[in-house]
Amino acid sequence: MQLDVYWITLLALLPAVVLLLGRKIIIRPFVRIQTRWRKVDTEEKSDPCSELEPEEPHSHDDETWRFRRAFLSVYLLVMSSEWLSGPYLYTHLRDDEALPESVVIGLYATAYTSAAVSATATGFLADRYGRRRAGIAQCGIHSLACLSVIFGGDYLPVLFVGRVLAGTALTMLWTVFESWMVTEWNSRGMEKDGEDGGLAVHGGLVHQLTPWKDGRIWALTFVTCCFEGTTFLIMYFWPSVLKNAHVAILAKRNLDNTDALPYGVIFATFMAAMILGVLLFNAFSRRGVPPVWLLMAGVMLANLSLFLLAILGAEVALFAAFLLFEVANGLYVPSMAYLRGLIVNEKSRTGIYGLMRIPLFIFVILALGITAEGSRFKRLVFASASICLLLAVISLLIGFAKTNGGPKEPVYRKTGNHEIFAEEEPEGTEKDGKLDASNGGV
């Protein structure tokens, strides 16, 4: 009966996600028909000179939609490959191959060490030789890493080589595709369109800054280290945490451990919760809430979920805390993507993205290096991660505090039926040393 909770949660979240995601797709044809009828009605009532007006907005909207569809069709496949293999890797190595916990930790640490080392080179090579080629290379490297797990069995040399490839592919996954999308979006001149928040960057108006001299880059790097490091730890710990809680409940009821946890269902539920977080980002950003505030909200929500994971022990309560963390993750990802697209220099974008993740991988390696078995230790890890996220919020408050002469984040302006980004008001209207909710506090 306890396992029914996972199915019920998935069946409750999935229709909501499908309806919210598909609402625009369903309504779009009717909106186009209504727009055409309005256009015909306007042409009948307008002067002959108005017929000569260009129809650029419509072609621009069509080009934007085609770009989004082309990018997301590839990006979702690549991300699905990573996220589908992630939750099963630990159970495959630990249960199916019967590898010791220390060996499994070593394999994970090898992957993140490879990711940290490759981050110093892959990004700049992608900037030099092409981000599209780097994306194709990432797909091939990740495929080889997956094949090493499938055919490697318990042969450690093959597994370790596969983890080295997986770490390199992971670095490229989180840097190449996002930087290519932002650059291509800007080069096509689509930053003028702000109607839909789906791609999170909204065209990424980029200020030409000297990298690492801007305090916001350091703040975002620290937040990336704390939040995404915690995310990787969650990916590593959640199967064992839920499994131990499930076994404890069965032991209290004097029942045999015959039912295995439905890891696929649980992971699908996590992804549905994350999509809800992304939809929350879209809803709030369309109403003018700055991404920096949404980023803070996501970090604070994750902090709450980690605190609950540190003090709770029941299986259902732990599952709910994990869901809360995934909602926070959904808020975090587009907010961070927007702010990185705004701040990081265009020419060295992929390289800077890679360097920003080096502290993250070092954080994960150190955390895995001190990993031990037992629920008490895992609670200590969650509590420590919660403290790290509190420090991340403080770094955001400091890094995004206003300074005289500093670059300004664009704000939402209403132009006709579209929301667009415009430059911030002159410096004389600012209030030094404060975070301003109207412009993202930059």
Secondary structure, DSSP 8 states (H G I E B T S, - for coil): -TTHHHHHHHHHHHHHHHHHHHHHHHHHHHHHHHHHHHHHHHHHHS-GGGGGS--HHHHHHHHHHHHHHHHHHHHHHHHHHHHHHHHHHHHIIIIIS---HHHHHHHHHHHHHHHHHHTTTHHHHHHHH-HHHHHHHHHHHHHHHHHHHHHHTT-HHHHHHHHHHHHHHHHHHTTHHHHHHHHHHHHTTGGG--S--TTSSTT-------TTSSHHHHHHHHHHHHHHHHHHHHHHHHHHHHHHHHHHHHHHTT--------HHHHHHHHHHHHHHHHHHHHHHHHTT--HHHHHHHHHHHHHHHHHHHHH--SHHHHHHHHHHHHHHHHHHHHHHHHHHHHHS-STTHHHHHHHHTHHHHHHHHHHHHT--SSHHHHHHHHHHHHHHHHHHHHHHHHHTS--TT-----EEEEETTEEEEE----GGG--TT---TTTT--
